[in-house]
Amino acid sequence: MRQYTYPPDFHYITQEQLRSTMWELAYHSRELNRLVSSPETAQQHRTEIVEQLGAMEQAAASLSGWPTNHPTVDRNLPNFRRDLRVARESVEGEPPNFRPAVSLSHGCVYCHGGGPPGNR
């Protein structure tokens, strides 16, 4: 009998961990969307925006490790994490650039597409 079900370098993500992380990302995405809803709002909430992006980075990092048992995560996570970092660094910059954060406020389409809710 084999000692391991998966090779040692394989990152197994349970359904519960995936679901929990997706809910966390959805929460932060909604908050980010609220904070960047207008240029005035974004400027006033710059620190909160950076915090939301940082929390999203941490959540996404919890799914890292290649390969995993979720091909969609493997395929999309590296670009999503890169875009999170770029958005955070853009908001932290002088002058701040909120455009990447606005794009990420709808980041769920990376994996879930833009179709009807039943397709996500």
Steps between C-alpha positions, in 0.01 A plus 500: 500500500627847414614723786341813351184547300660803333868572437670706776510816284125484431288758687163346590227761551189372675158607376446672836825697471421600142144605584613693809772682305260584218252647748782703655609628158139584413461698822817701439406549136163648600671729752757603240222576252325716758821689583597573138150587382604859427833687476415708808405195703814315393729785604331529840527126564848435364622323816193275509546416132859392566377290793232330287753423226745365759231276646421373151870429443514298822188304410632426152836395645324236711409323173853516364708198429524331168358269390173476688190288458319802349610566140306827482687629805832387350421673173377835637657557840845620386353782287248590768774524764713712266209735436430529873863598564502752215172654622627530857831652390315742270278623782801531733693702241527878477276610349270204556354326199165339580430362152648150565300477825180593317566217252561255784180592676341273238779241509271200541467478122852350487361160585124542502448692178239765445207278418180442692537409871420135429820474296733617776 
